[in-house]
């Protein structure tokens, strides 16, 4: 039996955005690379790009593309892995308006999760 969604596309995106703000705000600015709304699962799968303060070798700052899945039914955010981006690949995102912006970038004080 199929799951009957109680959230619309717009509601799922709004709930996801509210859920990710506290977590991804520490890395701001953060760019949305892509997203896929899966209404039958009440989920949003998406990738974000940001400058991770401790993501590289020797705990160095690197650009990452990180995948998440937001479960709207349980209001839960799942980290699904990340890949390191070359700086020249990150430039295409940095030239656009961010998904989550910050007045002041403070990635050095993020908890690194």
ABEGO torsion letter per residue (X at the ends): XBBBBABBAAAAAAAAAAAAAAAAAAAOBBBBABBBBBAAAGBBBBBBBBBBAAABBGGBBBBBBBBBBBBAAAGBBBBAEBBBBBAAAAAAAAABBBABBBABBAAAABAGX
